[in-house]
């Protein structure tokens, strides 16, 4: 089986799905120098794609690499002969994903790495019954994909370990920070950590211990602020393992272990308050405020990238 090269220059990659995530993944691959074909049936999305990629590459001084990105309406439109990587970015619908990867068996060459950006479905479920299981991997990005460096490379039980290692190296060549998830558990690595935190946060809101605003402030300006410098394991070494071991023995018995969504979370969902996309969630989101918040959010993420620049994988800017 052919492994992906560590240097993405001129590697032909296909992204299936040109929505918000797919378009941002195109920025990630193009910044590494990939030739990228994005497949989406929407003419409007295809028309906007290159401008979106150019905007994402401009802060890096790599806007010329937007010319590496093209858009096609369907799988048969692609020149498949040299496609080394496929990244699926279609909606979170398991039958749709299974059908797509079954179709890819008729298009992608035998050496093509087939990856899914699914945030919830194990790659083993998507690959079930397919002859391509050995070369199928999870490749989970975080929104916005071009501003959040992390990407999870997820091995299923049938995935080739060497192929997973080569995909990690390939993503480093694109300027991402890959982590290898060696077991195909629901939520992979980062989302399991994120939901463990969220479960306790919403439980404390349910109990009246804190407001949503205070929970957000505690994370952003407390321990979350430190996470930019050190993750939870390294931070324990900074503080002392004995201190945190004693604190764990005191707190763990009272932490939430519910297997159901928090009451306050379920109530918002039942009321149709789903966040920015519906104009209200825990906070109110009239359009002007939503746009201002997204601009603030993206600006701070970019500033965080600037702070971490010396610790991120370097990009080859010579071509």
Secondary structure by P-SEA (a helix, b strand, c coil): cbbbbcccccbbbbbccccaaaaaaaaaaaaaccbbbbbcccaaaaaaaaaaaaaaacccccccccccbbbbccccccccccccbbbbbccccaaaaaaaaaaaaacccccbbbbbcccccccccccccccccccbbbbccccccccccbbbbcccccccaaaaaaaaaaaaaacccccccccccccccaaaaaaaaaaaaaaaaaaccccaaaaaaaaacccccccccccaaaaaaaacaaaaaaaaaaccccccccccccaaaaaaaaacccccccccccccccaaaaaaaaaaaaaaaaaaaaaaccccccccccc
